[in-house]
């Protein structure tokens, strides 16, 4: 296997010009054994390069093109021929990598079919915004700390102490020592930022909305002046901070929504294509053969149990 000839005349006939795309020409540039590299292959490789790189390599000149053919095109083709002779495509991990390359190329074609995210019309963006308005609007949220006590008298007594002097450490210490709410006492009574309905920014935590209402009538850094009934118990509340209400307009989140819609549409097209390909090509999967597959032991922690095993 060797490069038998490099046809300088053919190289000289190449030009780095966009008109190539509308006027394809097939001329042999290089012959490698029984393989021929024609002008269209060289053109395709050159057009994949960014303009600054074409200029850096001097591809507008015969000398630059000849060097590019020698250093890149011939090199790639020779290595490809050698790989074919050695049947490298049939070996692992090469075979899997080639399959992955085909898979990624197909997904790129799917994305091209969907088009660019910027091409999604504003009408679609607005419709998504209206259907998911809660994602772009948020009510005021108040950071609330609370000590939960069994009786109103006990809560009043602690509140009087705090009214004279309260610090972060003293409040947290009281919460750890006295609060009946064992879900929050280790956080020093911190309930997180509460929405008006009592939902906290802490995952899974929701408290009596009365706590949010009570905290809303005082300022940041102030104690609620009276104990607040909470079920059979009473809460001492300290308002620690506020996140103002937020409302982002559709034009402020349009690019974000376009990205979401583009991903959704790309996924739909990809899943549709896969479904059609499965129907056409997948016949059956032999689980009995898989059970007989011998693999080396896996070092490290065992995988998590499957959902069906829980």
C-alpha positions in Angstrom: 0.0 0.0 0.0 1.6 3.3 -1.1 0.7 6.6 -2.6 1.4 6.0 -6.3 0.9 9.6 -7.6 -0.1 13.0 -6.6 -1.5 14.9 -9.5 -0.3 18.4 -9.1 -2.4 19.6 -12.0 -5.6 18.5 -10.3 -4.5 20.3 -7.1 -3.8 23.4 -9.0 -7.3 23.2 -10.4 -8.8 23.5 -6.9 -9.9 26.9 -5.6 -11.2 27.8 -2.1 -14.4 29.4 -3.3 -18.0 29.1 -2.1 -19.0 28.4 -5.8 -17.7 24.9 -5.2 -21.0 24.0 -3.5 -22.9 24.8 -6.7 -20.4 23.4 -9.2 -19.1 20.1 -8.0 -16.2 18.6 -10.1 -14.9 15.1 -9.8 -11.2 14.8 -10.7 -8.7 12.4 -9.1 -6.3 14.3 -7.0 -4.4 11.4 -5.4 -4.4 7.7 -6.1 -3.5 5.4 -3.1 -3.1 1.8 -4.4 -6.5 1.0 -5.9 -8.2 3.9 -4.1 -8.7 7.4 -5.6 -9.3 10.6 -3.8 -11.1 13.0 -6.1 -11.5 16.7 -6.0 -14.9 16.6 -4.2 -13.3 14.9 -1.2 -10.6 17.5 -0.8 -13.2 20.2 -1.3 -15.4 18.7 1.4 -12.5 18.6 3.9 -11.5 22.2 3.1 -15.0 23.6 3.5 -15.2 22.0 7.0 -12.4 24.3 8.1 -13.2 27.7 9.5 -12.2 30.6 7.3 -9.4 31.8 9.6 -7.8 28.4 9.4 -8.1 28.2 5.6 -6.3 31.5 5.5 -3.6 30.4 8.0 -3.0 27.3 5.9 -2.8 29.3 2.7 -5.5 27.2 1.0 -6.2 30.0 -1.6 -2.9 29.1 -3.2 -1.7 26.0 -5.1 1.3 25.6 -2.7 -1.0 25.7 0.4 -3.5 23.2 -1.1 -0.7 20.9 -2.1 0.8 20.9 1.4 -2.7 20.4 2.9 -3.3 17.4 0.6 0.1 15.9 1.5 -0.1 16.6 5.3 -3.8 16.0 5.9 -5.7 14.3 3.1 -3.1 11.7 2.1 -2.3 11.0 5.8 -5.9 10.4 6.7 -6.6 8.2 3.6 -3.4 6.1 4.2 -4.3 5.5 7.8 -7.9 4.6 6.8 -6.6 2.1 4.2 -4.4 0.6 6.8 -7.3 0.3 9.3 -9.4 -1.4 6.6 -6.5 -3.9 5.9 -6.2 -4.7 9.6 -10.0 -4.8 10.0 -9.7 -2.4 12.9 -13.4 -1.5 12.5 -14.3 -5.0 13.7 -12.4 -4.8 16.9 -13.4 -3.3 20.2 -13.4 -0.6 21.3 -13.2 0.7 17.7 -16.4 -0.9 16.6 -18.4 0.7 19.5 -16.7 4.0 18.9 -17.7 3.9 15.2 -21.3 3.0 16.1 -21.3 5.9 18.5 -20.1 8.2 15.8 -22.9 7.1 13.5 -25.4 7.5 16.4 -24.1 11.1 17.1 -24.2 11.9 13.4 -27.9 10.8 13.2 -28.7 12.9 16.2 -27.0 15.9 14.6 -29.2 15.3 11.5 -32.3 15.2 13.8 -31.3 18.6 15.3 -30.8 20.0 11.8 -34.3 18.8 11.0 -35.8 20.6 14.0 -33.9 23.7 13.1 -32.2 26.3 15.4 -33.8 27.3 18.7 -33.7 30.9 17.5 -36.1 30.0 14.7 -38.9 29.1 17.1 -41.6 31.8 16.7 -42.5 34.1 19.5 -46.1 32.8 19.4 -44.8 29.4 20.6 -42.7 31.0 23.2 -45.7 33.0 24.6 -47.9 29.9 24.6 -45.3 28.1 26.7 -44.9 31.0 29.0 -48.6 31.2 29.7 -48.8 27.5 30.3 -45.9 27.6 32.8 -46.3 31.0 34.3 -45.5 29.7 37.8 -42.0 29.1 36.7 -41.5 32.8 35.9 -43.5 34.3 38.8 -42.8 33.9 42.5 -44.5 35.5 45.5 -42.6 37.2 48.3 -40.8 34.7 50.5 -39.9 35.4 54.1 -37.1 33.7 56.0 -38.6 32.5 59.3 -37.0 31.1 62.4 -39.3 29.5 65.0 -39.2 28.0 68.4 -42.2 25.7 69.0 -43.4 25.4 72.6 -46.1 23.4 74.3 -48.0 26.3 76.0 -48.8 30.0 75.4 -47.3 30.8 78.8 -44.0 29.2 78.0 -43.9 30.9 74.6 -44.6 34.3 76.2 -41.9 33.8 78.7 -39.3 33.0 76.0 -40.6 35.9 73.9 -40.1 38.4 76.8 -36.5 37.2 77.1 -35.9 37.7 73.4 -37.5 41.1 73.4 -34.8 42.3 75.9 -32.0 40.7 73.9 -31.9 38.3 71.1 -29.0 37.1 69.0 -28.6 34.4 66.4 -26.8 32.2 68.9 -29.3 32.6 71.7 -32.3 32.0 69.4 -30.7 28.9 67.9 -29.7 27.6 71.3 -33.2 28.0 72.5 -34.5 26.2 69.5 -32.1 23.3 69.9 -32.9 22.9 73.6 -36.7 23.7 73.8 -38.4 23.4 70.3 -40.9 20.6 69.9 -40.3 20.5 66.2 -37.5 18.0 65.9 -37.4 18.4 62.1 -36.0 21.9 62.4 -34.4 22.2 65.9 -31.0 21.1 64.6 -31.1 24.0 62.1 -31.7 26.3 65.1 -35.4 26.7 64.3 -34.7 27.7 60.7 -37.9 27.0 58.6 -36.4 28.5 55.4 -38.0 31.0 53.1 -41.7 30.6 53.4 -44.3 31.4 50.7 -47.7 32.7 51.7 -49.1 29.2 51.8 -46.4 28.0 54.2 -44.3 26.2 51.6 -40.6 26.4 52.4 -37.6 26.4 50.0 -36.4 23.4 52.0 -37.5 20.3 50.0 -40.7 18.7 51.3 -41.2 21.2 54.1 -44.6 23.0 54.5 -45.8 24.7 57.7 -49.0 26.3 58.9 -49.7 29.4 56.7 -50.4 31.2 59.9 -46.7 31.5 60.4 -46.2 33.2 57.1 -49.1 35.6 57.8 -47.7 36.5 61.2 -44.2 37.1 59.8 -45.5 39.3 57.0 -46.7 42.0 59.4 -43.3 42.7 60.9 -40.0 43.9 59.4 -36.9 41.9 58.7 -35.0 41.4 61.9 -38.1 41.8 64.1 -39.8 39.3 66.4 -43.5 38.7 66.0 -44.8 40.4 69.2 -47.1 37.6 70.4 -47.0 33.8 70.3 -48.7 32.3 67.3 -51.0 29.2 67.8 -49.8 26.3 65.7 -52.0 23.3 66.3 -52.0 22.6 70.0 -48.7 24.4 70.4 -47.4 27.9 70.2 -44.6 29.4 68.1 -42.1 32.2 68.8 -41.3 33.7 65.4 -38.3 35.8 64.3 -38.4 37.3 60.8 -34.8 37.0 59.4 -35.0 38.2 55.8 -37.0 38.5 52.6 -36.8 37.6 49.0 -39.0 40.1 47.0 -41.7 38.9 44.7 -40.5 38.2 41.2 -42.2 38.4 37.8 -40.2 37.9 34.7 -41.7 39.1 31.5 -41.9 36.8 28.4 -39.3 38.8 26.5 -36.9 38.4 29.5 -37.1 34.6 29.3 -37.7 34.1 25.6 -34.2 32.7 24.9 -34.5 30.3 27.8 -38.0 29.1 26.7 -36.7 28.6 23.1 -34.0 26.4 24.4 -36.5 24.3 26.4 -38.8 24.0 23.4 -35.9 23.1 21.1 -34.8 20.3 23.4 -38.4 19.0 23.7 -38.9 19.0 20.0 -35.6 17.4 19.3 -36.4 14.7 21.8 -39.8 14.0 20.2 -38.2 13.7 16.7 -35.4 11.4 18.0 -37.9 9.2 19.9 -40.2 9.0 16.9 -37.2 7.9 14.7 -36.1 5.4 17.2 -39.6 3.9 17.5 -39.8 3.5 13.8 -36.4 1.9 13.6 -37.2 -0.5 16.4 -40.3 -1.6 14.6 -38.4 -2.1 11.4 -35.2 -3.8 12.7 -35.6 -5.1 16.3 -36.9 -8.6 16.2 -36.4 -10.0 19.7 -33.9 -9.9 22.6 -32.7 -13.2 24.0 -32.7 -12.8 27.8 -31.6 -16.5 28.1 -28.4 -15.7 26.2 -27.7 -12.6 28.4 -28.0 -14.7 31.5 -25.2 -17.0 30.2 -22.9 -14.0 29.4 -19.8 -14.3 31.6 -18.2 -11.0 32.6 -15.3 -10.2 34.9 -16.2 -9.1 38.4 -16.7 -5.4 38.9 -14.5 -3.7 41.4 -16.0 -1.1 43.6 -19.3 -0.6 45.4 -22.4 -2.6 44.1 -24.8 -0.7 41.9 -28.0 0.7 43.5 -31.0 -1.7 43.5 -33.4 -1.3 40.7 -36.9 0.2 41.2 -38.5 -3.2 40.9 -36.3 -4.6 43.6 -37.2 -1.9 46.2 
